[in-house]
Amino acid sequence: MDAKKIEEIAKQINDSIPAGVKDFAGGMEQRIKQILQQQLSKLDVVTHEELDVQQQILLRLRQRVEALEQQLEQLQQTKNDATE
């Protein structure tokens, strides 16, 4: 079935719905969106972008810790070599 035919059927269905029902449905949809936004804003969530930033920070920190561990190991080895 092509997109034009689907649009025709959707228009026919939409045209057959009484105006009062359309207004009620539109008002309900808007109210539901408002309630969802209010409730979602209360949740302790982060955006995908914020999560990506935190992952990048953690990756850099892990790399820095690994580099510091290597430096510490080298210093300990140098100290052990000097005491022998």
Secondary structure, DSSP 8 states (H G I E B T S, - for coil): --HHHHHHHHHHHHHHS-HHHHHHHHHHHHHHHHHHHHHHHHS----HHHHHHHHHHHHHHHHHHHHHHHHHHHHHHHHHHHH-
